[in-house]
Amino acid sequence: MAKGKSTPSASTDNMARAPKGFRNLGSVTADCWFALKPGNIIQGKLLGCYSRDDTRSKSGKSEFFQIVLTEPCECRYGRGEKASFKMAPIGSTVNLNCNTKTAVLKDLTGDLMLGAEYEVHVHCIKKVDLQNGNTMWNMMPSVKQTVAPRAVESADFSDGAGDGEDDAKTAAAVED
């Protein structure tokens, strides 16, 4: 075996744990899901937006945000009839479904990749009936940037061509 490689463990317990210094990703890594109840508020540090398989969705996929709480909020633990609702403490990682109202938070993911940090505050107002017979939760998201994204230098395409023609001409001239 190559030096520096680890030997796979026969135990499946170790497969579920992230290595030291890493954190797992995915909907199952959160402590709970934000409870959709009138007046409930989630506030905390936005970690990102993620995709998951979802048999209830027409596309078979859905998106969700993960937020580390800076204030306690009511959450759903478990699924279906076995689900229970209780307050999640500060520091909990909570999933928040991406819907029509919260999708605006996806606009922040580019900055997150550049080191920005955001505290989000989402107020669940009430469930409203839509004209097509469906329902939707009216939510009010707001955001506060706590760390600015780092500056990134972009490539210089000052000639406006952007197609590499000048580079090709220069290379041809050098070869002659």
Residue pairs with C-beta under 8 A, 6 or more apart in sequence:
1 7
9 15
16 24
17 24
18 24
23 29
25 50
26 50
26 52
27 50
27 52
27 64
27 95
29 66
29 93
30 66
30 93
30 94
30 95
31 75
31 77
31 88
31 92
31 93
31 94
32 75
32 76
32 77
32 88
32 92
32 94
32 95
33 75
33 76
33 94
33 95
33 96
33 97
34 40
34 42
34 67
34 73
34 75
34 76
34 94
34 95
34 96
34 97
34 122
34 124
35 73
35 74
35 75
35 76
35 85
35 124
36 97
36 124
36 127
36 137
37 74
37 85
37 124
38 124
38 125
38 126
38 127
39 123
39 124
39 125
40 73
40 74
40 123
40 124
41 71
41 73
41 121
41 122
41 123
41 124
42 67
42 69
42 73
42 94
42 96
42 120
42 121
42 122
42 124
43 69
43 70
43 71
43 73
43 119
43 120
43 121
43 122
44 67
44 68
44 69
44 70
44 71
44 94
44 119
44 120
45 67
45 68
45 70
45 117
45 118
45 119
45 120
45 146
46 65
46 66
46 67
46 105
46 108
46 112
46 117
46 118
46 119
46 120
46 143
47 65
47 66
47 67
47 68
47 93
47 112
48 65
48 66
48 109
48 112
49 63
49 64
49 65
49 98
49 105
49 106
49 109
50 63
50 64
50 65
50 66
51 61
51 62
51 63
52 61
52 62
52 63
52 64
53 60
53 61
54 60
54 61
54 62
56 62
62 97
62 98
63 97
63 98
63 106
64 95
64 96
64 97
64 98
65 95
65 96
65 98
65 102
65 105
65 120
66 93
66 94
66 95
66 96
67 93
67 94
67 96
67 120
68 91
68 92
68 93
68 94
69 88
69 89
69 90
69 91
69 92
69 93
69 94
70 90
70 119
71 90
72 87
72 88
72 89
72 90
73 87
73 88
73 94
74 85
74 86
74 87
74 88
75 85
75 86
75 87
75 88
75 92
75 94
76 83
76 84
76 85
77 83
77 84
77 85
77 86
78 84
88 94
96 102
96 122
98 105
98 106
99 136
99 137
99 139
100 136
101 136
101 137
101 138
101 139
101 140
101 141
102 122
102 139
102 141
104 141
105 120
105 141
105 143
108 116
108 118
108 143
111 118
111 145
111 149
112 118
114 149
114 150
114 152
115 147
115 149
115 150
116 145
116 147
116 148
116 149
117 145
117 146
117 147
118 143
118 144
118 145
118 146
119 143
119 144
119 146
120 141
120 142
120 143
120 144
121 141
121 142
121 143
121 144
122 139
122 140
122 141
122 142
123 139
123 140
123 141
124 137
124 138
124 139
125 137
125 138
125 139
125 140
126 137
126 138
127 135
127 136
127 137
127 138
128 135
128 136
128 137
128 138
129 135
130 136
159 166
